[in-house]
């Protein structure tokens, strides 16, 4: 019985705390009191859904603080609104309806790194609402988010790509993202972040969506190390990231196999694809098999391949996986193929690295030459 009475006693104090804080926020003429009220709302709503509901009435007053010329006002109200919006769909919509987007967009242009970070984080949370997405894009947020993706702080870049991913679920926004030349900063982020991270997952998913357009496919192949960055995610990413990566490469090959087969093959994609046919998600396995089928007819003359090299391995695998038997025997064969392929690839990379060492050529450039053999 004691725990119940304690909870009841705690709950009974909520209206009192809310009333006191709201009074400071609304009625006080002291700027410091308003800032303190915003900070209290931030603190109380950090982990409590109940407080988020109780303080929903504070949203319009916090939004008005966003329009102040005081950076301290801006930061305190922004952080309070951010916590009010977390895991609360109604508050997300209410914040946008209260007019928060105009000052948030202004903060994206601010010279203050902190304000830019907070504004990007706020847009990330608000863009999780399907209702808010068209409004956010109509305010011109996408070009500014791509700009932050180019030159923002590390945290702002992460929040920016997450926000762009949220907005990209509306197809009309994909063309806007592409027109702002987002592929290059997306590739750079993909190169720098951990392959198993959530950032890589969203980045890979966004790239896969953008590659549905010819402009996106051309941009990726024109970007130095662009295809390689996707291949590396296919090899080392989380199951979700690998699924997006193989999906992206498959879209390229399906759109124009003759054009994109060589750029994909030369980045050493085969070992990763072979592994996916065994260890990937069901969708990854299906996509990997389809991509292997498209890559099997190599653009290089067969005389350039030695017996037992990767093209022959791919042909053998495709002939097996297209058959009826997909049981343990086939999986064992595939696992053995993966091991052989990886060992061959590693030997070639090591040999090439020895050749490159005197001129200090980057290994990634060596790899692109080696893998096409």
N, C-alpha and C positions, 0 to 999 in steps of 0.2 A: 504493500500500500504506500510505502514511503516514496518510491519513485514517482507514482502517479500524483501525489500531493505536491511534490517538488516541481513537476512539469506544470501543474495547474498554477502554482504560485508564480512561476517564471512567465507563463503566458499572460497572467493578469497584469504584469508590468509592461507588456508591449504597448498598449494604447497610451500609457503615461509617457513612455520614452518617445513614441511617435509624435504625440501632441507637443511635447516640449521642443523637439527638434524642428517640427514644422513651424512652430511659433517663431523660433529664431530665424528660420529661413525666409519666412514671409513678412513678418512684422518688424523685425529689427532693422534699424537704420545704420547699425554699426557694420561695416564691411567685414571686420574680423569675425563677428558673430555669424554672418552668412557663410563665410568660408568654413568656420568650425562646424556649422550645421551640415554643409555638404560633405565634410570629412566624416562626420558621424554617420551620415547616410551610407557613405561608402563602406565604413567599417561594419555597420549593422547588416548590410545587405550582401556582404562578401560571400557568406555561406548559407544564408537563411532565405528560403523561398517565401516564408511567412512575412518577413520584413519587406521583401520586394513587393509583395501585395499591399502591405500597409503603407508603403512610401510611394505608391504609384501616383498619388496626388501631388508629389513634389516635382514631378517631371517638368511641368511647364515653367516652374520657377528656376529649376536648374538649367533649362534650355535658355532662359533669359540671361542667366549668368554667362553663358557661352558667348553672348554678344558684347560682353564688357570689354573694355580696353585693358583690363587688368589681367596679366598672365596668370597671377595667382588665382583669380576668380575662375579663369578658363580651365586651369588644370584641376582645381578642386571639383568643379561641377562635371567636368568630363569623366573623371574617375568615378564619381557617384553614379552618373548615367550608365557608365559601362557596367557596373555591378548590378544596377537595376535591370539591365537588359539580359544579363546572363540567364539562360534557361527559363526565360519568361517571354513567350510569344506576344502576349498582350502589351507588355511594356515596350518591346521592340517596335511594334507598330505605333504605339502612343508617342514614343520619342520622335519618330519621323513625322508623325502628324503634327507634333508641337513645333515643328520648324527647325529641327536640329541639323538638318543636312547642310543648309547654307553656311553656318559657321564652321561645320566640320570640313567642308570643302575648302574654306579659307585657310583652315589650319594645315591642310595638306600642302599649301603653298608657303607656309610659314618658314621663317629662317630658324625658328626654334626646333631643334631636333626632337626635344621632348614632346612638344605639341604635335609634331608630325607623327611621332610614334603613337601617342594617345589617340589621335584622330584615326589613324589607320586601324588600331585595335578596335575602336568603337565601330567603324564601318564593317570590320570583319564580323563582329557580333550582330550588328543590325542586318547585314546581308544574308544571314542564315534564315531570315524570314522570307518566304516566297512572296508575300505581299509587298515587302519593301524593295525587292530587286529592281523592278522597272523604274521606281522613283529614284533610287540611287544612281542608276545608269543615266537617267534623264538629266540629272544634275551635273553631268560631266565628270563623274568620279573616275571612270576607267583610264583616260589619258594620264591623270595625276597618279593613279596607282601604278601604272607602268613606269612613270617617271621615278617613283619611289623604288620600284623594282630595279631600276638602273643605278640610282645613286643614294638610296636611303641607308639608314643604319641597318645592321644585320637583323635586328628584331623587326624593324619596319618592313624589310624585304620579305621576311617570313610571313608576316601578317598580310602583306600586300598580295602575295601569291595565293594565300588562302582565300582572300576576299575575291580576287579575280576568278578563282575556281568556283566560288559560290555564285558569282554573277554569270559565269559561263554556262550555267544550266539553262539559261535563256539563249536560244540559238542566235538571235539577232545581236547579242553582245559579243559573240565570237568574232564576227567580222570587224567590230570596233577594236577588240583586243589585237587582232592581226594588223589592222591599219596603223596601230601605234607601235608596230615593230617589236612585239613582246617576245618573239622567239629568242632573240639574242640574250636578253637578260635572264630568261627562263633557263637557257642552256648554261649560262654562267652560274646560276644558283644551283642547278643540278650537279655541276662539277664540284661545287664547294661544300655542299651539305652531305651529311651521312646518308649512305644509300638505303639504310633501313629506317630512316626517319619519316615522320608524318609529312614533313615538308616535301620530301622526295615523292611521296605518294600523290600529293595534290599537284605537284609540279608535273609529274609524269602523266597524270590524268588530264591536266590542262593541255599539255603538248599533244596527247593522243586526240583530243577534241579538235585542236587547231589543225592537225594534219588531215582532217576531213576536207580541207580546202587546198587547192593547188598552190595558192600563195604561201600557205603554211609549210607544205612539203618542200617547196623551192627554198624558203627561208632556212629551213633546218639543214638542208644539204649545202647551202651556201655558207652557213656559219661554220667556222673552223672548229673541228671537234664536235660538231652537233650530233651527227649520227653516232659517233663513238660514245658520247655521253649517254645516249639512250641504250646502247648496247651494254654499257657498264651497269646500268640499272637493271637490265634484263639478267645480267650475271649475278649481281650482288644485292639487289633490292629486296624489300619485303615481298611476300606473295602478291599483295595488291599492286605494288609498284612494278613487279615483273610482268604482271598481267597487262598493265597499261603500256609498258615498254614494248612487249611483243605485239600488242594491238596496234601501236603506233607504226612499227616497222611493217606490219601486215598491211595497213592502210596504204603505205607507200607502194608496196609491191603490187597490191591489187589495183591501184590506180594506174600504174605504168611500170610493169615489170621490167621492161628493157631499160628504162631510164634509171630505176632505183636499185636494181639487183646488184650491180657492181659496187656502188657506194656502201651498201649494207654488207656484202660479202667481205670486202677488203678490211672491215673493222673487226674481223674475227668473231662473227656472230654464231658460228656453227656450234662450238662447245656449249654455249649457254642454251641454245635451242634444243640440243640433244638432251641436256639435263632437264629442261622444262617438260619434255615429253614424258619424263619419268616422275619428276618430283613437283611439278607445278600444280596449280589449282586446275580443276576440270576445264575451265575456260582457257587457262594458259596452255594446257596440253593440246587442246583443239586448235588454238591459234598457232602454236608452235609447229604442229604437224602440217597445217595449211601453208605456213610460211616456208617450211622445208620443201614442200612440194613445189612452190613457186621458185625457190632458189636452186632446185636440182639441175635444171638445164642451164649450166654455166655459160656465161658469155665468152669464156676462154676456150680455145681449141683443146680437145682432149689430150693432145700431145704434150701440153704443158703440165699435165697432172701425172704424177707417178702412181703406179699401182698401189692401192691401199690408202691413197690420200683422201682428203676430206670429201671431195665430190662423190667418190665411190661409196664412202660411208653413208653419206646422205641418201644416195640412191637406194642402197640396201635397206636403210631404215624406212624410207618412204614405202618401199614395196612391201615391207612387213606390216607397218601400221595401217596400210590401206586394206589389208586382208581381214579375214574374219577373226583370226585368233589374236586376242588382245590380252590373254591371260598371263600367268606367271612366267611362262617360258619366254614370251615376247618381251616382258619387262626385264627379265634377266639379260636378254640379248641387248636391249637398249642400254642398260646400266653398264655393260661391258663396253659398248660402243662409246659411251660418254667418257669412260676412263681412258680408252685408247686415244680418242680425239683430243682430250685435254692434255695428255702426255705429249702427243705430237705438237700441239700448239705451244706448250711450254718449251719444248726443245727448240722449236723455230725461234721463239722469242729470245731465248738465251743466246742462241747463235747470232741472232741479229743484234742483240745488245752488245756483244763483243765487237762487232763491226762498227757499231755506232759510238762506242766509248771514246775513241781518239778525238772525235769532233764534238763530243758531248751532246749528240742529238737526243732529244727527248724520247723516252721509250714509247710513248703513245704514237709518235710519228713512225717509229720503227715498226710498231705493231701493225699499222695500217698496210705497210708494204708486205709484211710477212704473211698476214692472214689471207691474202689474196692468192697465194701460191697454191 
